[in-house]
Amino acid sequence: MKQRTDIIAQGALAKGRWFGRPDVLRKTPQKSGLQEWSYEICDCKLALETKGTTILQLSLYTELVAEVQGHFPEWMYVVTPTEQFEPEPYRFAERN
């Protein structure tokens, strides 16, 4: 993340007993403790409908990435196997 990589696949995140490997960490131009950029979570699912457990999982990943970058991302995304593979945005936090 500190190397400013645009896309990180299967990046390991951990804090205490919590651990996760989101499918994709995507760089955004939002400022954070990393400097002029930050990362948001994108996770790919085989189900066509996003379940509540998926949102909980992404929320954990978002909290873990916030721990690393010193900033909570505003959005997190689920990619389902639709024709265009368009990410579904879910708001995690309002901007400060």
DANORLIN-V997336 format. One record per backbone hydrogen bond with DSSP energy under -1.0 kcal/mol. CO is the residue of the C=O (numbers start at 1). NH is the residue of the N-H. Records with the same first field share a line. If there is no record, write none. Layout:
BEGIN
CO = NH / NH
END
This chain:
BEGIN
1 = 4
6 = 27
8 = 25
13 = 20
15 = 18
18 = 15
20 = 13
23 = 10
24 = 42
25 = 8
26 = 40
28 = 38
32 = 35
35 = 32
38 = 28
40 = 26
41 = 77
42 = 24
43 = 79
51 = 55
52 = 56
53 = 57
54 = 58
55 = 59
56 = 60
57 = 61
58 = 62
59 = 63
60 = 64
61 = 65
62 = 66
63 = 67
64 = 68
65 = 69
66 = 70
69 = 33
74 = 92 / 93
76 = 90
77 = 43
78 = 88
79 = 45
80 = 82
88 = 78
90 = 76
END
